[in-house]
Amino acid sequence: MARAFATGTVQLSRPATLIRTGLNAVLAFAPVIRPEVEGQPAAPLGMVVGVFEIERLFSPLLQQAENAGLQFE
């Protein structure tokens, strides 16, 4: 989260296991920053956090690849 505020850009976490579901996920941190206005410096307002379950994201792609005859180990 600190890097998201420092850079002003979305940052991703390393894959982690979600406590409630036990699924693997990546977290996306998007800083919300008030822009500089009339001499007032830009300031952090908050953070938007997205949770992306890895299997849910990639299983459709894996299925399409398998349907096309590609195999993965």
Buried (B, 14 or more C-beta within 10 A) or exposed (E): EEEBBEEEEEBEBEEEEEEEEEEBBBBBBBBEBEEEEEEEEEEBEEEEEEEBBEEEEEEEEEEEEEEEEEEEE
